[in-house]
Amino acid sequence: MAGINLLDRTRKIENLLHNNVSTKVAFTDICRVITATLYSDALVISKKGKILGVCEAGNVKRIEELLKYEVGSFVDEALNERFLSILSTQENAGLLALGFSWKTAQGYDRRMGDRPGGDTAFYRAMITPIFIGGERLGTLFIYRENDAYDIDDIILSEYAATVVGLEMMRAISEESKESDLMEKTVNDVISATSRSEMDSVRAILSKLDENGEGVVNLTRLSDESGISRTSLVNAVKKMAGAGVFETRSRGVLGTEIKVINTLIYEAAGDEKDR
């Protein structure tokens, strides 16, 4: 019966993958499945300590110390180092050994045995390293109150960690492909751009704010820079056509420009150096 229950729980994660064939699985979605099946708070933490996914069970008191619960935030640096030193799943791990205070651990440490202290709840935690191809990518950290994690819970946690690892690898691969495409796009458009047009691009970039956005009056810029308005217009059209700039006319105010491919900054600088 226990085996059937485990199979049902692993299928929930498997269904998550099948339902997202064309799109990447969000780490928080995986955390939701873990929370629903293990009745635990779950956090996916990157190798650098960044929160990639999180879900809270609701009936578990949140551990405030050393942890963060907003995607994009970072856990305590020392805590993350301790996570990374763990090379295999540790179930019912002692929070004291991880650096949490006695108040947070609420009197429980695996090395000292169960000491619930009457009706006081105490935490059980499980740390599962995320490895793919021998490379450490992060940590799956889950915890709940009172109920110890058993072998079925460990299997489910390690299965979930594998899914998270595969999604991490896919995200890394997609970022690499996107970066390569952006670089190729910039190289292609620069190769088709004249020197005067490159001067125009640099002049335009100098008028944008730190976020790569701004309204540029090309006629006024022509007067200021000594570059012909024709070159400025052609430069804007080429960059927009290649998807490097996003543009919109603002009438007499000028042209609203937003840099989409930020590699143009480095490329324009390199071109100037030549």
Number of C-alpha atoms within 10 A of each C-alpha: 6 8 9 9 12 16 13 13 19 20 12 16 21 14 10 16 17 11 10 11 9 8 8 12 21 15 22 18 15 25 28 22 19 27 22 17 18 21 20 25 26 28 29 26 27 21 17 14 23 20 24 22 23 24 23 22 19 11 11 16 15 16 16 9 13 15 19 18 19 15 16 13 13 19 20 14 14 13 17 22 14 12 21 21 10 13 14 12 19 16 21 22 21 22 21 18 14 15 16 17 14 12 11 17 20 18 21 25 20 15 10 9 10 12 14 14 11 6 6 11 19 22 24 23 23 24 23 26 27 29 18 17 9 7 9 15 20 27 27 26 23 26 29 27 17 17 14 15 18 10 10 16 18 18 14 19 24 18 16 22 23 18 21 27 24 18 17 22 15 14 14 12 12 12 12 12 12 12 14 11 12 20 16 13 19 22 15 12 17 19 10 10 17 13 14 16 22 20 20 27 23 18 18 21 21 12 16 17 11 9 9 17 18 19 19 19 17 23 15 12 18 17 11 10 13 10 18 16 17 15 20 22 16 17 23 23 16 18 23 18 13 16 17 22 22 18 20 13 12 13 9 7 11 16 18 18 23 21 21 16 19 16 17 24 16 11 16 17 12 10 13 12 7 5
